[in-house]
């Protein structure tokens, strides 16, 4: 009988062992993993069976691994997420253990994370007026489920030069960072913000041309001249010109597409809170986008945040009064919160737009039944049987309701 003595994990991209011993949980940014192992007393290992779990050791599955040498092998996982690994070493003396059973403790716990943090600065350099020796607050978006304690590190360089200086970590609070500007800085500088997660994924955004003022330098607001005494007291200031919505730059449009793709992937993985965060970030680039508001509302709904979802659906409907997704979301939230009369109103508007929608006729009948309107409910369910394109599943559900609650009342 041989026993597993050590188990190390390495990133296949570097093939370099981590310096620390195997801990309770490790983060890596590659789906190709290199596992190192050894046996007690230096016994030779002939074969290695590798087992993996995605649910904390409740179930195990044997996976393929390539033997690379006397003490290492390589395996590959299909997607990001949590993994537990269990190794069974074999030689002529026997096996180190039986295959893992439900509840077996993994030899190694790993989180595979190949997605860099989402980092975007929302400030303009010309709008900032930092003072040397005082904190500089910058509005930004920073999203990553494995961000860790590294936060955001700030680098700076004099404008027009190439050498960056490490300015240390900035404190992160909600959607802002606070960075203490070094006391010796004065003049025009470029800032680089870098966010690194626990797996080593890194994202960078930059602000070019930030003017750092000396502590005694007054701001433009303080040096502005006061209107002269000979100015008529009733002189009216010109009315400000209404600002038009800013058109996203090409870079912002590319980032918007990236955020939407990330959010849709997270929805497909049923990671709704993270998807909602991505949609929120995208809306900062394209505020008022009705489709985006509906996508965000749906993610919030499936996260259990019904009031927030209702607000987003309502905002989408303000911009597009006949937006099907917004009406559908509002009806769903209202029914979930047992506000059936509101749900009926939204469903009636939906059916005016989609008179052949079997799903909405079924939901309309359900809501009418909840309100005690049995005849209207039976009529709505019976309507589904008259729709040629009704989904067979929805048709069967309607027939079941009719059989249970009674015959339809025809007009």
N, C-alpha and C positions, 0 to 999 in steps of 0.2 A: 504494500500500500504506500502510495506517495501522497504528499500533501502540497497544496499550493502555498508557497512561501511569500511571494510578493506579486503584486499585479500593478503594472504601470500603464498609463495611456499616453500616447504621443500623437501629435497631429501629423498625418501622413504628408502634408505639404512641406513640413520641415524635417521630419524624421529625427527629431531631437527630443530626448526624454525630458519630462518635467523634473525639476529639482526636488520638489516635495514628494513625500510618500503619498500613497493612495489615500485620499481623504474621503469624507462622506459624500461629496458631490463635486463634480468637475464640469467646467464649461469649455467647449471646443467649437471652433468655427469651421470645421470641415466634416463632411459626411463620410470621408475615408478615415478610419481609425486604425492606429497601430497599437496592439496590445502586447505588453511585455509580461513575461511570467518566469518563474523558476521553481524548483522543487526542493524539498528539504534535503540536506546533506549533499546538494549538488547532483542528485540523481538525474540521469539522462531521461528526457521526455521524448517518447516516440510519436505520440499523436495527441491532439488537443481537440476536444469538442467544445464548441462555443454556443451558448444559449443566451437569448435576449428576451427582455420583458419590457412592455410599454405601460404597464399598469401597476407598478410598484411591487412586482413579484407575485401577483395573483395568478398570472398565466405566463408560460414560457414557450418559446419557439426556437428550435435549432436553426442556426444560420450558418451560411458558408463562410469560411475564412481561409485565407492563403497563408501557408507557413513560409516565413521569410528566413528563418535561421533557427538556431538552437533554442532561442528564448524569446522569440517574437513572432507575431502573425498579424495579418491585415484583414480587416473586414469593412464592409460598406453598408450604411443604412440608407433607407429610401427618402426620409424626410426629417425635418427638424423636430426636436422635442426631447422628452425625457426617456432615457434608456437605462436599464439595469443589465449588466453582463455577468454571466456565471460560466466559469471554465472548469472542465473536467480533464485532468492530465492523465495520460496512460503510458505505461511501459510494461516490461515483462513481469514486474512485481504486482501489477494491478492498476486500479484507477484511484485517483485522489478522492473521488466521491461518486455517489449515484447521481443520475441526472436530477436537476432541480425539480421540486414539487411545488404545487401552489403554496405560496407563503414563504418559500426559501429566500433567504437574504442574498442579494447580489454581492459578488465580489467587488464590483465597481459600479458606481452610479454616475451617469454622464448626462449633461444637457447639451444637445447639439443645436447650435444657433448660428446660422450662416447669414442672417439678415442684419445689416448695419443699422444703427439707430437712425431715426428720422430727426434731422437737425436743420432748422431753417431760421435765420435771423429775420425779424420783421421791422427792424429799425433802419433808418437812412442815416448815412454818415453825417450829412449836413444838418440833420435834426438833433444830433448829439452835441453837447458842449461840456465834455468832461473836464474836471479840474484836477490837476496833479495832487496826489495825496488823498483824494476823496473817492468814494465808491461811484462806479459807473454802472447804471442799470440799463440793461438791454432786453427788449422784448423778443422772445423767440418761441419756437415750438421744439420740444424735445420729447420724443416718444420711443420707448424701448422697454420691453418687459424684463430685461436682464441688465439694466443699466448699472446697477451696483453702486459703489461708493466713489467711483472715480469722477463722476460728475462731468463738468465742462472745464477744460483747461484752455487758458487764453495765452496766445503768443502775440508779440507785437514787433514791428520793425519800422524804422523811419521810412516815410514815403520815398519811393525811388530807389531803395536799396533791396538787397536780396537776402540779408541775414536776419533770421527770426530769433527773438529772445523769448525764453519761457517766462511768462508772467504769473505762473501758478494757477491754482484752481479758483474757479468762481463759485460762489454760493448759488444754488439753484432753488428757486421757490416758485411753484406753480408754473407760470408762463414767462418768468423773468429770471435773469441771472444778475448778480451783483459782484462786480470785480473791483478790488481796490487798486486804483491807478497808482503806479509807482511815483514817488514824490519827485524824482529827478526828471520825469518826462515833461517835455514842452515842445510844441510844434505839431506837425502833421505826421500821423502814423497810420499804418495799416494794421488791422486786428484780424487774427485768425482764431476761430473757436473750434475746438476739437472735442467730440464726445466719444468715449470708448466704453463698450459694454464688457461684461465679465468674460465673454468668450474671446475678446480681442478685436471684435469688429469696430471699425472707426468711421465716423462721418465728420466732415469739415465744412464750415461756411466762413465767409470772410466779409469784412467791412473795410473798404478802402477809403483813405483820406479823412480819417477822424482827427479833428483838431483838438489837441490837449492844451488847455489854458493854464497859465501859472496861477497860483492861489490868489494873488492880488489883482489879477486881470478881471475887470468887471464884464458882465455880460452885455450884449447889445441892448437888451431891454433896459438895463440900468443907465446906459449912456445916451439913450434917446433923448432928444431935446423936448422940453415942455412947450406946448403951443404958446406963442407970444401973447402979451396982454392986449395987443391991438386986434387980435382975431375976434370976429363977432361971436358973442356968446351963444347965439342960436344957430351957428354954422353946423350943418349936419354932415356926419361922415358918410362917404359914399357907401351905398349898399353893397355888401359882398357878393361876388359872383358865385352862383351855386356851383359846387364842385361836381364834375361828372365822375362816374365810377371809373376807377383806374383800370386800364386795359392790362391784363397780365403780360409780362414780358415772355419772350420765348423760353427762357430758363424756368420761369414760374409755370408755364404751360406744361413743360416736360415734367416738372416736379409734381404738378397736379395729376398727370396721367399715372405717374409712379405711385402716388398716394392712393389713387382710386384702385389701381391693380392690387396693391397690398391689402386694402380694405376688403375688396371682393374675395381675395384669397382667404382672408381671416373669417369672412362670413361663411365661405364654403367649409372651413374647418370648425365652424360653430364657436369661434372665439370672439363673441359679439362685443364685449367691452373694448377689446383692442381694435376691432373694426370701427367702433364708434369713435374712438380717439383719432383714427386715421381720417375718417370722414370729417370730423371737426377741423382737423388740420387743413384738409382740402378746401373747406368752406372759407377759411381765412384768405385763400387765394381767389376764390370765386364766390363771394357772398351773394346770397339770393338765388343761387342755382337750385331750381325747384326739384330736379331729379336728385341732386345731391342731398337736399334736405329730406327727401323721402327715404333715400338710402340710409341716412343717419337716423331718421325716426324709426326705421325697421330694426336697425342694430340696437337702438336704445330699448325698443319694445322687447326684443328677445333677451335683453339684459335685465329685464324686470323694471325698467325705469319708465313706467307708463306715462306719468305726467310730463316728463321731458320729451318723450316720443310724441305725445299729443301736441306739444308746443311746436315741434319741428314740422309735423304734418300740417298744422294750421298755418305756419309761415309759408310753406310751399303753396298752399291753397290761396293765400293772399296774392301771390304773384301770378298764379294760373288757376282761376276759379273752377275750371273743368279738368284739373289734373286727376287722372284716374287713381294713380298711386297714393296721392294725398287723401282723397276721399276714402279709399279702401283702408288706409292706415287709421284715419279718424274713426271709421266705423268699427274697426277691430279693437281699438283702445276703448271706445265707448262700451262695446259689448263686454269686454273683459272687466271693466269697472262697473258693470251692471247698470249703465246709463242707457237703457234700451231704447227710450224714445229718441235720444240723440243718434244712436246707431241706426234706427229706422230712417231718420231723415237723411243721413249720409248714404244709406243703401238705396233709398228712392232716387237720389241724384245719380248714383252710379248706374242704376238700372235704366234711367233715361238715356244714359250714354252708351250702355252695353246691354240692350234688351235681350240679347241671346246668351248671356252669361249664366250658365247653369249654377256655377258656384255661388254667385251673388243671389240668385233666386232662392237657393237653399238657405243661405245665411239670412236672407230677408224673412223667409218663413220661420226660421228658428227665433228670430227677434220678435216677430209678431206673436208667436206662441208664448214667449216669455212675458209679453205684455198682456196676455189673456185673450188675444184676438184669434180664436181658434179657426174661424171661417177663413180669415185672411191668410193664416198660416197654411191651411190645407190647400187653398187656391194657389199659393206660391209654390208649394211642393208639386202640385199637379201640373203646374206650368212647365216644370222641368221635363215631364214625360212627353210634352209636345214639341220639345226642341230637338231637331234632327241631329245637331252636332253635340249634344250633351255627352259629357264624359261618362262611360259606363259605370264608374265607381260612384259618381255623383247621382246618376240616375237610380242606382240601387239604393243609395242612402235615402233619396226622396221617396222611393216606393216603400221602404221600410217604415218611414215616418207615416205615410198614408195608411199602411196596413195597421199600424199601432193606434193611431189617433182617430181614425175614421175616414169615411169616403170624402173625397174633395167636394166642395160646394162650388158648382159652376155658376158663373154669372147668368 
